[in-house]
Amino acid sequence: MILRRDQTVLVQGITGKQASFWTEKMLACGTRIVAGSSPGKGGNNVFGIPVYDSAVAAAATHSIDCTVLFTPPMATKLAVFDALEAGIRNLVVLAEHVPVHDVMEFVAAAKGVGAQLVGPNTAGVVTPGECAVGIMPGFAENIFQPGSVGVISRSGSLGTLICLDIVRAGFGESAFLGIGGDPVLGTTTADALRIFDGDAKTKAVVIVGELGGTMEEEAAEYAAQTKMSSRKPIVAFIAGRSAPPGRRMGHAGAIVIGSRGSGESKVRALRDAGATVLDTPSDIGSVLRNVLS
């Protein structure tokens, strides 16, 4: 999903310490937060934002386009179903360590009603100059500037580093999509690539991948089948390419098993699809200048 400044947002779990901290930051980015929810906290307010007991109760009073969930892992499934019951069709799920069977259940439910779900274990999404949802520093002008480079990242910290290098090189981002680092996700790398392929403001796409799973290979298959790199150049960086097979590196989804999922497999697939693969993130500036010239 690429959120716009006119879209309305609910913050689930808004009365928590982290949620209230990031609510203030999201407001500073221009995010149009119209309501929050926390079970048993209805009737309060956070920074003047009304709090309801549930997403369903909030949606009875407000039109809500998107929700961001600041929920504990074991409470996340119920919160997602609350949002879906409220009719909200864009969900950003931040929690890490959500049980896999819970994720499988709510990802399937979201797809069943046509909702877009980002995460879990995502840092969020940013549309520079318009809004931000999650825990990315969308307010930091040295990291996020309006521009034409779409960024897809499993990692919030690596995504931040790439965005910093993009801005330092004189470019800006059309949007940042943090898809999350878990093995099962609502939005995959290929899904995010399709979104940027259809976005008129995006002229090039940067993929920040890592070991494990086959998402980068599947994104490469989409790029090859559609010849996307001839329309919009694709630049990629794969973190952890020297990790030994069978060892998890960082995120739960970053584990290599079998022939696919290795750094070599991802690099080969992306290069075969016409993408430029970086050896280090600091090369991003020179590569973007070359592919966008």
C-alpha positions as CSV (number, residue, x, y, z in Angstrom):
1,M,0.0,0.0,0.0
2,I,1.1,3.6,-0.6
3,L,-0.8,5.9,1.7
4,R,-1.7,9.5,0.8
5,R,-2.1,12.5,3.1
6,D,-5.8,12.6,2.7
7,Q,-6.3,9.0,4.0
8,T,-7.6,8.6,7.5
9,V,-5.8,6.4,10.1
10,L,-6.7,4.6,13.3
11,V,-4.1,3.7,15.9
12,Q,-4.9,0.5,17.7
13,G,-3.3,0.3,21.1
14,I,-2.9,4.1,21.1
15,T,-2.7,4.5,24.9
16,G,0.5,2.3,25.2
17,K,3.8,4.0,25.8
18,Q,5.3,3.2,22.3
19,A,2.0,3.9,20.5
20,S,1.6,7.3,22.1
21,F,5.2,8.2,21.3
22,W,4.9,7.3,17.7
23,T,1.4,8.8,17.3
24,E,3.0,12.2,18.0
25,K,5.7,11.4,15.4
26,M,3.2,10.3,12.8
27,L,1.2,13.5,13.3
28,A,4.4,15.5,12.7
29,C,4.7,13.7,9.4
30,G,1.2,14.9,8.4
31,T,-0.6,11.6,9.0
32,R,-4.3,12.2,9.3
33,I,-5.0,10.2,12.5
34,V,-8.7,10.5,13.3
35,A,-9.1,7.9,16.2
36,G,-7.4,5.5,18.4
37,S,-8.5,2.3,20.2
38,S,-7.5,0.5,23.3
39,P,-9.8,-2.1,25.1
40,G,-11.2,-0.5,28.3
41,K,-9.8,3.0,27.5
42,G,-12.7,4.3,25.5
43,G,-13.6,8.0,26.3
44,N,-10.0,9.1,26.8
45,N,-7.9,11.0,24.3
46,V,-4.3,11.1,23.2
47,F,-3.0,14.4,21.7
48,G,-6.6,15.3,21.3
49,I,-7.4,12.1,19.3
50,P,-10.5,10.3,20.7
51,V,-10.0,6.8,22.0
52,Y,-12.5,4.0,21.6
53,D,-12.7,0.6,23.1
54,S,-12.4,-1.1,19.7
55,A,-11.9,-0.5,16.0
56,V,-15.5,-1.4,15.5
57,A,-16.5,1.4,17.9
58,A,-14.2,3.9,16.3
59,A,-15.5,3.1,12.8
60,A,-19.0,3.7,14.0
61,T,-18.1,7.4,14.3
62,H,-15.2,7.9,11.9
63,S,-14.4,7.0,8.3
64,I,-11.2,5.0,8.5
65,D,-8.9,4.1,5.6
66,C,-6.0,2.5,7.4
67,T,-5.1,1.2,10.8
68,V,-1.7,0.7,12.4
69,L,-1.5,-1.9,15.2
70,F,0.7,-1.3,18.2
71,T,-0.4,-4.5,19.9
72,P,1.4,-7.3,21.9
73,P,2.0,-10.4,19.8
74,M,-0.6,-12.6,21.5
75,A,-3.3,-9.8,21.1
76,T,-2.6,-9.1,17.5
77,K,-4.9,-11.7,15.9
78,L,-8.0,-10.4,17.7
79,A,-7.0,-6.8,16.9
80,V,-6.7,-7.6,13.2
81,F,-10.1,-9.3,13.2
82,D,-11.5,-6.3,15.0
83,A,-10.2,-4.0,12.3
84,L,-11.5,-6.2,9.5
85,E,-14.9,-6.4,11.2
86,A,-14.8,-2.6,11.3
87,G,-14.5,-2.5,7.5
88,I,-10.9,-1.2,7.5
89,R,-9.1,-2.4,4.3
90,N,-5.5,-1.2,4.9
91,L,-3.7,-2.7,7.9
92,V,-0.1,-2.2,9.1
93,V,0.9,-4.8,11.7
94,L,4.0,-3.9,13.6
95,A,4.3,-6.7,16.2
96,E,7.1,-9.2,16.2
97,H,6.8,-12.8,17.5
98,V,3.2,-13.2,16.5
99,P,2.5,-17.0,16.4
100,V,2.8,-18.2,12.8
101,H,-0.6,-19.9,12.9
102,D,-2.2,-16.6,14.0
103,V,-0.4,-14.9,11.1
104,M,-1.6,-17.5,8.6
105,E,-5.2,-17.1,9.9
106,F,-5.4,-13.3,9.7
107,V,-3.5,-13.0,6.4
108,A,-6.0,-15.4,4.8
109,A,-8.9,-13.5,6.4
110,A,-7.5,-10.1,5.1
111,K,-7.1,-11.6,1.6
112,G,-10.6,-13.0,1.8
113,V,-12.2,-9.6,2.1
114,G,-9.8,-7.8,-0.2
115,A,-7.8,-6.0,2.5
116,Q,-4.2,-5.0,2.1
117,L,-2.1,-6.1,5.1
118,V,1.5,-5.1,5.6
119,G,3.6,-7.1,8.2
120,P,3.7,-8.5,10.8
121,N,7.1,-7.4,12.1
122,T,7.2,-4.4,9.8
123,A,8.6,-1.0,10.6
124,G,5.8,0.6,8.6
125,V,5.3,2.7,5.5
126,V,6.3,6.2,4.6
127,T,5.2,8.5,1.8
128,P,7.7,11.4,2.2
129,G,6.1,14.9,2.3
130,E,2.6,13.3,2.9
131,C,2.4,10.8,5.8
132,A,4.0,7.9,7.7
133,V,2.4,5.0,9.5
134,G,4.5,2.9,11.9
135,I,7.9,3.4,13.6
136,M,10.0,4.7,10.7
137,P,11.5,8.3,11.1
138,G,9.4,9.8,8.3
139,F,9.9,13.2,10.0
140,A,13.7,13.1,9.4
141,E,14.5,15.2,6.3
142,N,18.0,13.7,5.9
143,I,16.4,10.3,5.4
144,F,13.1,10.9,3.7
145,Q,12.5,13.5,0.9
146,P,9.8,13.5,-1.7
147,G,11.1,11.9,-4.9
148,S,10.8,9.2,-7.5
149,V,12.6,6.1,-5.9
150,G,10.4,3.4,-4.4
151,V,12.0,1.5,-1.6
152,I,11.0,-2.1,-0.5
153,S,12.7,-3.4,2.7
154,R,12.2,-6.4,5.0
155,S,14.3,-4.5,7.6
156,G,13.6,-1.1,9.2
157,S,17.2,-0.4,10.0
158,L,18.6,-1.4,6.6
159,G,15.8,0.4,4.9
160,T,16.6,3.5,6.9
161,L,20.3,3.2,5.9
162,I,19.4,2.9,2.2
163,C,17.0,5.9,2.4
164,L,19.7,7.9,4.1
165,D,22.1,7.1,1.2
166,I,19.4,7.9,-1.4
167,V,18.8,11.4,0.1
168,R,22.6,12.0,0.5
169,A,23.0,11.2,-3.2
170,G,20.4,13.9,-4.1
171,F,17.4,11.8,-4.7
172,G,14.1,11.2,-2.8
173,E,11.6,8.5,-2.3
174,S,8.2,8.1,-3.8
175,A,7.4,5.8,-0.9
176,F,9.0,3.4,1.5
177,L,7.3,0.0,2.0
178,G,8.5,-2.0,5.0
179,I,7.1,-5.4,4.3
180,G,8.5,-7.1,7.5
181,G,11.0,-9.8,8.4
182,D,8.8,-12.8,9.3
183,P,8.5,-16.0,7.2
184,V,4.8,-15.4,6.5
185,L,3.8,-11.9,5.5
186,G,0.7,-10.1,4.2
187,T,2.6,-8.2,1.5
188,T,5.6,-9.9,-0.2
189,T,8.5,-8.3,-2.1
190,A,6.7,-9.2,-5.4
191,D,3.5,-7.6,-4.2
192,A,5.4,-4.4,-3.3
193,L,7.1,-4.5,-6.7
194,R,3.7,-4.6,-8.4
195,I,2.5,-1.7,-6.4
196,F,5.5,0.5,-7.4
197,D,5.2,-0.8,-11.0
198,G,1.7,0.7,-11.1
199,D,2.6,4.0,-9.3
200,A,3.1,6.9,-11.7
201,K,5.4,8.8,-9.2
202,T,7.9,5.9,-9.0
203,K,10.7,6.0,-11.7
204,A,13.0,3.4,-10.1
205,V,12.7,0.8,-7.3
206,V,15.3,-0.3,-4.7
207,I,14.8,-3.7,-3.1
208,V,16.5,-4.3,0.3
209,G,16.4,-8.1,0.7
210,E,18.0,-10.6,3.0
211,L,18.6,-14.3,3.3
212,G,15.8,-16.8,3.6
213,G,12.6,-17.6,1.8
214,T,12.0,-17.0,-1.9
215,M,10.5,-13.6,-1.9
216,E,13.3,-11.9,-3.8
217,E,13.4,-14.7,-6.4
218,E,9.6,-14.4,-6.8
219,A,10.0,-10.6,-7.3
220,A,12.6,-11.3,-9.9
221,E,10.3,-13.7,-11.7
222,Y,7.6,-10.9,-11.8
223,A,10.2,-8.4,-13.1
224,A,11.4,-10.8,-15.8
225,Q,8.0,-11.8,-16.9
226,T,6.8,-8.1,-17.2
227,K,10.2,-6.7,-18.4
228,M,9.8,-4.2,-15.6
229,S,13.4,-3.1,-15.5
230,S,13.1,-1.7,-19.0
231,R,10.3,0.6,-17.7
232,K,11.5,1.2,-14.2
233,P,15.1,0.3,-13.2
234,I,15.4,-2.0,-10.3
235,V,18.4,-1.8,-7.9
236,A,18.8,-4.4,-5.1
237,F,20.9,-5.1,-2.1
238,I,20.9,-8.5,-0.4
239,A,22.1,-8.5,3.2
240,G,23.9,-11.4,4.9
241,R,25.2,-13.0,1.7
242,S,28.1,-14.6,3.6
243,A,25.9,-16.4,6.2
244,P,26.3,-20.2,6.4
245,P,23.3,-22.4,5.5
246,G,21.0,-23.3,8.3
247,R,21.8,-20.4,10.5
248,R,19.2,-17.7,11.2
249,M,20.5,-14.1,10.7
250,G,18.4,-11.4,12.4
251,H,14.8,-11.8,11.3
252,A,12.8,-15.0,11.7
253,G,12.5,-15.3,8.0
254,A,16.3,-15.0,7.4
255,I,17.3,-18.6,7.3
256,V,18.7,-20.5,4.3
257,I,17.4,-24.0,3.6
258,G,17.9,-25.8,0.3
259,S,19.1,-24.2,-2.9
260,R,16.8,-21.2,-3.0
261,G,16.9,-18.5,-0.4
262,S,20.7,-18.1,-0.4
263,G,22.4,-14.8,-1.3
264,E,23.8,-16.3,-4.5
265,S,20.3,-17.5,-5.6
266,K,18.7,-14.1,-5.0
267,V,21.5,-12.2,-6.7
268,R,21.4,-14.5,-9.7
269,A,17.7,-14.2,-10.1
270,L,17.6,-10.5,-9.8
271,R,20.5,-10.0,-12.2
272,D,18.8,-12.3,-14.7
273,A,15.7,-10.1,-14.4
274,G,17.7,-7.0,-15.3
275,A,18.3,-5.6,-11.8
276,T,21.5,-4.0,-10.7
277,V,22.7,-5.7,-7.5
278,L,24.8,-3.7,-5.1
279,D,27.7,-5.1,-3.1
280,T,27.4,-2.3,-0.4
281,P,24.5,0.1,0.4
282,S,26.8,3.1,-0.1
283,D,26.9,2.3,-3.9
284,I,23.3,3.4,-4.2
285,G,24.0,7.0,-5.2
286,S,26.3,6.2,-8.2
287,V,24.0,3.4,-9.4
288,L,20.8,5.6,-9.3
289,R,22.6,8.4,-11.1
290,N,23.5,5.9,-13.8
291,V,20.1,4.2,-14.2
292,L,18.1,7.4,-14.0
293,S,20.2,9.5,-16.3
